[in-house]
Structure formats: structure tokens, C-alpha cells
């Protein structure tokens, strides 16, 4: 679940929520697992970069994504977990 959750957030940052959702669907097709706790894993993943978001963001520029800034990552990260709350995951 941790690998899935980390991949979901990274994909969301770089490609957007629709691509993240499609990745999740395909992942679960090939690796069927119980996702009832996925919102909790998403929250854990959400909390990882709290203290060093700027450091995480700095790695995207050299990969050709200067648009993935700390501010952008914070916005996406908040939306990432907010959806879990909205869906009743918590």
C-alpha cells in the first residue's frame, strides 16, 4: 500500500489526478488488493514531505518540469488527501 500511495502522489504531482486515477485502476487490475486502508496510506504519504517540500520540488526542474514548484506540490498534495476526506475515507 505504501508503494501504491507514494506512486499515486508522485503521478498526481507530475501528470495530474486523472492520470493518477487511471494508474490506480490499472495497478489494481494487475495487483488486486483490499484498498479500504488506502486513504490512511495516502495520509501517511501526504505527511512525508511536510518539512522539506522545497527540497522535493527542486528535483523536478532538472527533469524538465520547472512548473512543479513547492507551492504547486502543496496545492496538489492538499487536494490529494482532501478527496479522501470527501469520499468518506476517514
RAKAGI-V377002 format. One record per backbone hydrogen bond with DSSP energy under -1.0 kcal/mol. NH is the residue of the N-H (numbers start at 1). CO is the residue of the C=O. If there is no record, write none. Layout:
BEGIN
NH/CO, NH/CO
END
This chain:
BEGIN
5/1, 6/2, 7/3, 8/4, 9/5, 10/6, 11/7, 12/8, 13/9, 14/10, 15/11, 20/16, 21/17, 22/18, 23/19, 24/20, 25/21, 26/22, 27/23, 28/24, 29/25, 30/26, 31/27, 38/35, 41/37, 42/38, 43/39, 44/40, 45/41, 46/42, 47/43, 50/47, 56/52, 57/53, 58/54, 59/56, 60/57, 64/61, 65/60, 68/65, 69/67, 73/69, 74/70, 75/71, 76/72, 77/73, 78/74, 79/75, 80/76, 81/77, 82/78, 83/79, 85/81, 86/82, 87/83, 88/85, 89/84
END
